Amino acid sequence: MIGLMHSRVPNAREGFRCNSGRLGVAILAVATAAVVSTGCSSGTIVNTDDAATPAPATSPTAPSPSKPPSNEHLANAFDYAAHGADGETGYYFTSPSKRWVCAIFPRKTAGCQSSTGSAIAVKGAPTSVPGQQATDTAPNAIMVDGAADAQFASLDPPGYALVPGPATVLPFGEVLAVAAFRCNVQEASGISCLSEKTGKGFTFSADGYTFQYTDLPG
């Protein structure tokens, strides 16, 4: 019985067949880290100690966090500080076209309105919004605060206008950043303001608007 068992050992190590051919078994007798890969189809043989570590299994990529707004081209905020009619310090500016006046009230709100104080003439803007007297009225401002979405609003004078004015012009391509709010003016997109606390904002010109902040080009 023992001899019979020994006679069967070679058969247990019989090689496998590939495309009707017989491939012998390679016997590894040295204690090296050689890696042998054999197959019926083309493959890769890694036989170097410098083999690259296999890449981990991939998984769906999580969305990248929003890019923080640029702090390049910051205006000197002190040049825009002024006391409003109620004695509160605000940071007021006028657009280069002199058509719009805007302000940032620290940690409260940022917004703009027509320099004439009339209904805000922005293409696509709503024709009426809830007024402060609980009646619908034409909006005269666009604004964002530190808690809610940007919106059109109807404000009592002076709103975001400096009285007496005019406020200093904020040049194209500069950013006025004050206490969790920022605004900029661009020739291509218009005026844009952002609440850094919520990430909400707006961009507008006479030609239209979007409730999203538009940063300066990188």
Wavefront OBJ file of the C-alpha trace (Angstrom):
o trace
v 0.000 0.000 0.000
v 2.818 2.387 0.791
v 4.464 1.730 -2.546
v 1.182 2.347 -4.333
v 0.784 5.662 -2.609
v 4.296 6.720 -3.659
v 3.561 5.798 -7.244
v 0.627 8.201 -7.287
v 2.523 11.269 -6.063
v 3.803 12.346 -9.501
v 0.260 12.185 -10.867
v -0.907 14.552 -8.127
v 1.575 17.114 -9.419
v 0.611 16.742 -13.008
v 0.651 19.980 -14.911
v -2.399 21.625 -16.431
v -3.280 21.781 -20.103
v -3.407 25.043 -22.083
v -4.598 25.181 -25.701
v -4.179 21.360 -25.965
v -0.491 21.599 -24.947
v 1.151 20.327 -21.770
v 3.082 22.737 -19.563
v 5.456 21.272 -16.975
v 5.446 22.324 -13.383
v 8.230 24.692 -12.364
v 9.788 23.724 -9.046
v 10.945 26.617 -6.904
v 13.829 25.445 -4.702
v 15.472 28.733 -3.739
v 14.207 30.989 -0.944
v 13.826 34.097 -3.065
v 10.852 36.367 -3.534
v 10.510 35.604 -7.255
v 6.976 35.826 -8.532
v 6.023 33.668 -11.505
v 2.871 34.276 -13.469
v 1.806 31.760 -16.122
v -1.398 31.791 -18.176
v -2.997 30.869 -21.404
v -3.381 34.469 -22.496
v -0.938 37.381 -22.451
v -0.114 38.726 -18.991
v 2.485 40.482 -16.902
v 5.397 38.919 -15.086
v 6.669 40.920 -12.145
v 10.182 39.803 -11.345
v 11.765 42.760 -9.660
v 12.056 43.701 -6.025
v 11.063 47.240 -7.069
v 7.544 46.261 -8.090
v 5.099 49.066 -7.479
v 2.592 48.655 -4.703
v -0.802 47.843 -6.224
v -3.218 50.762 -6.184
v -6.016 50.369 -3.635
v -9.488 49.659 -4.886
v -11.183 52.836 -5.985
v -14.456 54.126 -4.652
v -16.699 56.954 -5.813
v -14.889 60.231 -5.333
v -16.495 62.550 -2.803
v -17.257 66.049 -4.081
v -14.432 68.478 -3.418
v -15.205 71.197 -0.901
v -16.086 74.540 -2.421
v -13.104 76.684 -3.204
v -12.791 79.489 -0.659
v -13.256 82.978 -2.058
v -10.165 84.803 -3.198
v -8.455 87.251 -0.859
v -6.481 88.809 -3.651
v -7.219 92.392 -4.618
v -8.788 93.309 -1.284
v -9.852 96.920 -0.977
v -8.992 98.892 2.160
v -12.247 98.551 4.109
v -11.549 101.697 6.133
v -11.917 103.738 2.947
v -15.573 102.696 2.801
v -16.562 102.977 6.460
v -19.150 105.589 7.358
v -21.865 106.222 9.900
v -25.364 105.787 8.538
v -28.406 107.889 9.350
v -29.019 105.755 12.440
v -25.436 106.150 13.638
v -24.532 102.556 12.792
v -21.217 101.981 11.046
v -21.565 100.522 7.598
v -19.219 99.964 4.688
v -20.751 101.724 1.700
v -19.739 101.768 -1.935
v -20.968 102.978 -5.303
v -20.575 101.009 -8.530
v -18.235 102.477 -11.188
v -21.281 103.255 -13.345
v -22.823 105.195 -10.418
v -26.044 103.300 -11.141
v -25.975 101.183 -7.974
v -25.220 101.839 -4.322
v -24.399 99.046 -1.894
v -23.386 98.470 1.706
v -22.154 95.844 4.114
v -23.460 96.052 7.651
v -21.039 93.927 9.693
v -22.367 90.481 10.661
v -25.850 91.453 9.520
v -26.336 91.935 5.800
v -24.955 93.053 2.461
v -27.016 94.444 -0.368
v -27.498 96.907 -3.184
v -30.151 99.156 -4.624
v -30.636 101.709 -7.367
v -28.804 104.957 -6.729
v -32.074 106.795 -7.399
v -33.923 104.840 -4.713
v -36.499 103.632 -7.227
v -37.615 100.079 -7.915
v -34.633 97.942 -8.781
v -34.396 97.671 -12.575
v -32.934 94.190 -13.064
v -34.097 91.979 -15.903
v -36.044 88.997 -14.592
v -36.472 90.372 -11.085
v -39.863 89.803 -9.439
v -42.375 92.578 -9.886
v -43.479 92.433 -6.265
v -42.261 91.155 -2.893
v -43.756 91.261 0.603
v -43.250 94.750 1.937
v -42.467 95.819 5.474
v -46.071 96.895 5.898
v -47.369 93.393 5.075
v -48.395 94.451 1.590
v -46.827 93.428 -1.680
v -44.703 96.103 -3.281
v -42.071 96.487 -5.989
v -38.595 95.492 -4.791
v -35.988 98.203 -4.512
v -33.043 96.136 -3.266
v -31.232 92.822 -3.575
v -29.686 91.450 -0.388
v -28.209 88.561 1.558
v -27.964 88.165 5.325
v -26.210 85.739 7.621
v -29.070 83.269 7.906
v -31.243 83.061 4.806
v -31.012 82.858 1.039
v -30.334 85.932 -1.048
v -33.489 87.726 -2.115
v -35.076 90.818 -3.550
v -36.616 93.076 -0.930
v -38.512 96.284 -0.401
v -36.712 98.483 2.112
v -37.549 101.793 3.675
v -35.062 104.602 2.943
v -32.133 104.845 3.199
v -31.695 101.073 2.840
v -28.170 100.437 1.575
v -27.574 104.030 0.505
v -25.240 106.348 2.372
v -26.925 109.571 3.512
v -25.518 112.002 2.754
v -23.631 110.444 -0.111
v -22.218 109.566 -2.425
v -20.262 106.577 -1.190
v -16.764 105.831 -2.465
v -16.583 103.934 -5.752
v -15.464 100.296 -5.490
v -13.305 99.779 -8.603
v -13.687 96.837 -10.945
v -11.700 93.831 -9.796
v -11.486 94.717 -6.107
v -13.104 92.958 -3.146
v -14.596 94.702 -0.135
v -14.552 92.158 2.713
v -15.947 93.023 6.130
v -16.985 90.821 9.067
v -18.209 87.677 7.262
v -19.458 89.466 4.133
v -17.741 90.406 0.888
v -18.677 92.176 -2.342
v -16.932 92.800 -5.639
v -17.677 94.516 -8.950
v -16.714 92.994 -12.311
v -17.251 94.336 -15.811
v -18.389 90.948 -17.098
v -20.797 89.909 -14.340
v -21.782 93.002 -12.374
v -21.963 93.318 -8.590
v -21.669 90.245 -6.401
v -21.988 89.838 -2.628
v -21.538 86.832 -0.352
v -22.322 85.772 3.198
v -19.235 83.814 4.198
v -21.203 82.253 7.061
v -23.806 80.571 4.869
v -22.149 80.550 1.445
v -25.244 82.273 0.038
v -24.928 85.237 -2.245
v -26.015 87.050 -5.374
v -24.684 88.488 -8.603
v -26.599 91.038 -10.631
v -26.530 93.743 -13.258
v -29.236 95.478 -15.231
v -29.190 92.498 -17.621
v -30.075 89.814 -15.073
v -29.223 88.148 -11.796
v -28.364 84.880 -10.075
v -28.490 83.977 -6.408
v -24.875 82.896 -6.350
v -21.647 84.686 -5.580
v -19.221 85.249 -8.429
v -15.615 85.374 -7.323
v -12.897 87.256 -9.132
v -11.182 85.220 -11.865
v -8.246 83.191 -10.560
l 1 2 3 4 5 6 7 8 9 10 11 12 13 14 15 16 17 18 19 20 21 22 23 24 25 26 27 28 29 30 31 32 33 34 35 36 37 38 39 40 41 42 43 44 45 46 47 48 49 50 51 52 53 54 55 56 57 58 59 60 61 62 63 64 65 66 67 68 69 70 71 72 73 74 75 76 77 78 79 80 81 82 83 84 85 86 87 88 89 90 91 92 93 94 95 96 97 98 99 100 101 102 103 104 105 106 107 108 109 110 111 112 113 114 115 116 117 118 119 120 121 122 123 124 125 126 127 128 129 130 131 132 133 134 135 136 137 138 139 140 141 142 143 144 145 146 147 148 149 150 151 152 153 154 155 156 157 158 159 160 161 162 163 164 165 166 167 168 169 170 171 172 173 174 175 176 177 178 179 180 181 182 183 184 185 186 187 188 189 190 191 192 193 194 195 196 197 198 199 200 201 202 203 204 205 206 207 208 209 210 211 212 213 214 215 216 217 218
